[in-house]
Amino acid sequence: MSIGEKKWRPATEAVRAGTARSAHGETSEAIYLNSGFVYSTAEEAEARFTGELEGFVYSRYGNPTVDMFEKRMAAMEGAEACFATASGMSAVFAALMSQLKTGDRVIGSRALFGSCNHILTQILPRFGIETQLVDGADLDQWRSALAPGAKAVFLETPANPTLELIDLPAVAELAHAAGAKVVIDNVFATPMLQKPLQLGADIVVYSATKHIDGQGRCLGGAVLADREFIDETLMPFLRHTGPSLSPFNAWVLLKGLETLPLRVQQQCDNAMKVARFLQSAPGVSQVIYPGLDDFAQADICKRQMSAGGTLVTMELAGGKDAAFNMMNALGLIDISNNLGDSKSLITHPETTTHRAMEEADRRHIGISDGMLRLSVGLEDAQDLIEDLGHALRINS
């Protein structure tokens, strides 16, 4: 049975979906490191550009290796179509800007990655686009903000770095009633743990740099939605503004997708063990992990996600000094602002990923000077626990 004749299960899609072998019959996907394409006749070139004849015309528009990545992502997400971009932030910006114009309104959740917050609060208003942020868990705030109508809603669930969850079906219902498309950054959950399109979202964006690559090698992004949005709204914007994914990076990301289900499952298992350890660790005043029974929104996690995720957030009682001392005492876990990697990484959001936000805004969403975000990797969980325990004992 050939690919495309059957809806494969997730692990099979991660390895097989979208594969298009050349006449050479290579096992691994080919890397088409070329910018342009040639045509046998002038008439063929014209037909390619008009769309009457299928085929590639320029790698800024499309490329065989990138096309395989897009098709595999679409299959795994359960989306009609995907367009790959050079980075996660280019995916976020394009998903919003391609559909917005002066006078439109955008409603966003307040707990966002720092660069996403910057797009909503600093960049979009420069184009005359009104933006309003709400507390994502408060449906009354969503209802009030959406009452005058809106063009788009943007949110993260789980949010970075607080891991706050949003009731996606409820927000989607409110947004659609207001005429808005729902755009969700699903990077923390990955397509393995959460399917936003099945929960009411219209557009899903990813930083493929994170779990999809998962090994700290390259940048990439993806926007997934129905065919109409991708072809008629997003594609013209991206073709003419140029944040295209390189064929080499697409190939690396294809290799990452092959092991995504295995990696995410193991990282979730490790994260749960680490979170349970931290609950009774010295100097830790709070542990935030959606998979824990005492997580404030555990009911939403159980409805929307198949596991608690790969990120654990902790609060240290001693503030910034305690956080820095603890990070500096780690011997195994690396200090890095990246996440979703096979190596465990820790960062201090206040001074890194959310540094550009106003202090009052950070405090409002729960980011304190003692907060640390831990991206749990593939190491043995006991080694991670011992490393954390050693660093916390030194700090206490």
Buried (B, 14 or more C-beta within 10 A) or exposed (E): EEBEEEEBEBBBBBBBBBBEEEEEEEEEBBBBEBEEBEBEEEEBBEBBBEEEEEEBBBBBBBBBBBBBBBBBBBBBBBBBBBBBBBBBBBBBBBBBBBBBEEEBBBBBBBBBBBBBBBBBBEBBEEEEBBBBBBBBBBBEBBBBBBEEEBBBBBBBBBBBBBBBBBBBBBBBBBBBEBEBBBBBBBBBBBBBBBBBBEBBBBBBBBBBBBBBBBBBBBBBBBBBBEEEBBBEBBBEBBBEBEBBBBBEBBBBBBBBBBBBBEBBBBBBBBBBBBBBBBBEBEBBEBBBBBBBEEBBBBEBBEEBBBBBBBBBBBBBEBBBEBBBBBBEBBEBBBEBBBBBBBBBBBBBBBEBBBEEBEEEBBEBBBBBBBBBBBBBBBBEBEBBBBBBBBBBEBBB
